[in-house]
């Protein structure tokens, strides 16, 4: 592991330690790398000195992603691999096109 990898791990651990239960804390660089629809789940918390999401679950993140794609009037493309189900707005080889139900936009 490169020295900078260890520093990144330390920064991530620090964010999590400064957060309360049920919160996820991320550094500014991670926040900026998130898709816009997930950035909306985070706010900067001065006490934790990082971006914090309260009660964010995989289901809520998936729902926010689907709602953003639905709102853009685009199709959703699903594909699965060894990492699980991937949801995106671009057609890739092996992806299946679906139209999100209106409930995802609410």
C-alpha positions as CSV (number, residue, x, y, z in Angstrom):
1,X,0.0,0.0,0.0
2,X,1.3,3.4,-1.0
3,X,1.7,6.0,1.8
4,X,-1.0,8.1,0.3
5,X,-3.4,5.1,0.4
6,X,-2.9,5.0,4.2
7,X,-3.6,8.7,4.5
8,X,-6.8,8.3,2.6
9,X,-7.9,5.5,4.9
10,X,-7.0,7.6,8.0
11,X,-9.1,10.6,6.6
12,X,-12.1,8.2,5.9
13,X,-11.8,6.7,9.4
14,X,-11.7,10.2,10.9
15,X,-14.9,11.3,9.1
16,X,-16.7,8.2,10.4
17,X,-15.4,8.7,14.0
18,X,-16.7,12.2,14.1
19,X,-20.2,11.2,12.9
20,X,-23.1,10.1,15.0
21,X,-24.8,6.7,14.7
22,X,-26.8,6.3,11.5
23,X,-24.6,8.9,9.7
24,X,-22.2,8.5,6.8
25,X,-19.3,10.9,6.6
26,X,-17.2,11.5,3.5
27,X,-14.3,13.8,2.6
28,X,-14.7,16.6,0.1
29,X,-12.9,14.7,-2.6
30,X,-15.3,11.7,-2.2
31,X,-18.3,14.1,-2.1
32,X,-17.2,15.7,-5.4
33,X,-16.8,12.3,-7.0
34,X,-20.4,11.3,-6.2
35,X,-23.1,11.6,-8.8
36,X,-25.2,14.7,-8.3
37,X,-28.2,12.8,-7.1
38,X,-26.3,11.3,-4.3
39,X,-24.5,14.6,-3.4
40,X,-28.0,15.9,-2.5
41,X,-28.1,13.4,0.3
42,X,-25.1,15.0,2.0
43,X,-24.6,18.3,3.7
44,X,-21.4,19.8,5.1
45,X,-21.2,19.3,8.9
46,X,-18.9,21.8,10.7
47,X,-18.7,19.6,13.8
48,X,-17.7,16.5,11.9
49,X,-15.6,18.5,9.4
50,X,-16.9,16.5,6.5
51,X,-20.0,15.9,4.3
52,X,-22.6,13.9,6.3
53,X,-25.7,12.0,5.2
54,X,-28.2,11.0,7.9
55,X,-29.9,7.6,7.5
56,X,-28.6,6.9,4.0
57,X,-29.1,3.3,3.0
58,X,-28.3,1.4,-0.1
59,X,-32.1,1.4,-0.9
60,X,-32.3,5.2,-0.5
61,X,-29.2,5.7,-2.7
62,X,-30.7,3.4,-5.4
63,X,-34.0,5.2,-5.2
64,X,-32.3,8.6,-5.6
65,X,-30.4,7.3,-8.6
66,X,-33.5,5.9,-10.2
67,X,-35.5,9.1,-9.5
68,X,-32.8,11.2,-11.2
69,X,-32.7,9.1,-14.3
70,X,-36.5,9.1,-14.4
71,X,-36.6,12.9,-14.0
72,X,-34.3,13.3,-16.9
73,X,-36.8,11.4,-19.1
74,X,-34.2,8.8,-19.9
75,X,-34.3,5.1,-19.7
76,X,-32.7,3.1,-16.9
77,X,-30.3,0.4,-17.9
78,X,-29.7,-2.6,-15.5
79,X,-26.8,-5.0,-15.7
80,X,-25.5,-7.5,-13.2
81,X,-22.1,-8.7,-12.5
82,X,-20.0,-10.0,-9.6
83,X,-20.5,-6.7,-7.8
84,X,-24.3,-7.0,-7.9
85,X,-26.9,-5.0,-9.9
86,X,-25.6,-1.9,-11.6
87,X,-28.1,0.9,-12.5
88,X,-27.2,3.6,-15.0
89,X,-28.4,5.9,-17.6
90,X,-26.3,4.6,-20.5
91,X,-26.8,1.6,-22.6
92,X,-23.9,-0.9,-22.2
93,X,-23.4,-4.3,-23.7
94,X,-25.4,-6.8,-21.6
95,X,-27.6,-4.1,-20.1
96,X,-31.4,-4.4,-20.0
97,X,-33.5,-1.2,-20.7
98,X,-36.4,-0.5,-18.3
99,X,-38.7,2.4,-17.8
100,X,-38.8,3.3,-14.1
101,X,-42.2,3.3,-12.4
102,X,-43.5,6.7,-11.5
103,X,-43.1,5.9,-7.8
104,X,-39.3,6.3,-8.1
105,X,-39.7,10.0,-8.9
106,X,-41.7,10.7,-5.7
